[in-house]
Amino acid sequence: ICAIANTIARGKPTPELSVGLVAYRDKGEAYVTKVSPLNDNLDKIYADLNALKAAGGGDAPENVRQALHDALSKIKWSSDEKTLKIIFLVGDAPAHLDYNDVPTIEELCLTAAKSDIIVNTIRCGRNQATGKLWQNISLLSEGKFFSIDASGGVVAISTPYDKELGILSDNLGRTVVAYGSGRVRSGITFAESGAKSMAAPMKADRIESKAYRKRLNMNDLVDSIREKRVKLEDVKTKDLPEVMQKMTMSERKAYLEKKSKEREEVRKMILELSKKRQDFIKKALENKGTRDSFDQVVEKALREQAAKKGIVIK
């Protein structure tokens, strides 16, 4: 998620990024699919992914067709022709082709193509049947096929900038002014608290993505007012954070202005360190001779596909 988010977030013009997740298994297991809708709150998607556990099994094939069907039909995709829409199909096992209750692979790929949705396929491991099917899916849906190690091929590179970026991450989190119902505000607070315990490289990835995208959260009052999605005067007192509820309107405005200035200062420092960190990681990977990590696979595909929508990723 961080690899995808960071790559797209570096695009010019800066895209509005939403990420969803469709976890899939097979019939007779704990679930066939679990769908997390498109969301600009990457912390929520990360939490959903992190909660998944590998279990069950039996025969080798999985219900890949149901996963693709749900990704195409249960995810609410934009109808804007300028929007870059991509599915990454990741797996190590082939699809059940004997099920009659879901569309065929050919039908699914045709649906994706008609909806201007690219399907990139990433095979984990060396299963030949999976590789053949994954190649066919990417070919039929104008995507790219890649093969990586069974472990996932993720390469975590520690850099001299991670610690400072971690501190800046916490500082940026303190500029979030959550508003909405008590449940919404608690969820945002929980996400920011959870980020503090992330491993340093992952924490750095997370905060780089947020800094590039500018928006920290849909339910952050600083962002919502800046983007003119809401007026402070229209927000009910009970939906404000407790610290603001007893303030006068002028005090509330001054409070938000202070948070906004603090955020911009922290954001500039993050972007400066981010460039140094990315250069360090690039050189480290070149020295290791690592060419097929998940991060690099994703970045290569996204650069080419984003360019067709006028998005230049540096």
Salt bridges, closest charged atoms under 4 A:
ASP26 OD2 - HIS96 NE2 2.95
ASP40 OD2 - ARG215 NH1 3.16
ASP43 OD1 - ARG206 NE 2.77
ASP43 OD2 - LYS210 NZ 3.69
ASP48 OD2 - LYS44 NZ 2.83
ASP59 OD2 - HIS96 NE2 2.72
ASP70 OD2 - LYS74 NZ 3.89
ASP98 OD1 - HIS96 ND1 2.89
ASP101 OD2 - LYS27 NZ 3.17
ASP116 OD2 - LYS309 NZ 2.63
ASP149 OD1 - ARG126 NH2 3.96
ASP162 OD1 - ARG277 NE 2.93
ASP170 OD1 - LYS203 NZ 3.13
GLU192 OE2 - ARG206 NH2 3.35
ASP205 OD1 - ARG277 NH1 3.06
GLU208 OE2 - ARG277 NH1 2.98
ASP220 OD2 - ARG263 NH1 2.77
ASP223 OD1 - ARG226 NH2 3.10
ASP223 OD1 - ARG263 NH1 2.87
GLU227 OE1 - ARG215 NH2 2.87
GLU227 OE2 - ARG226 NH2 3.42
GLU227 OE1 - ARG229 NE 2.68
GLU233 OE2 - LYS253 NZ 3.17
ASP239 OD1 - LYS238 NZ 3.53
GLU264 OE2 - ARG267 NH1 3.26
ASP279 OD2 - LYS275 NZ 3.48
GLU299 OE2 - ARG10 NH2 3.31
GLU299 OE2 - ARG303 NH2 2.42
GLU304 OE1 - LYS144 NZ 3.04
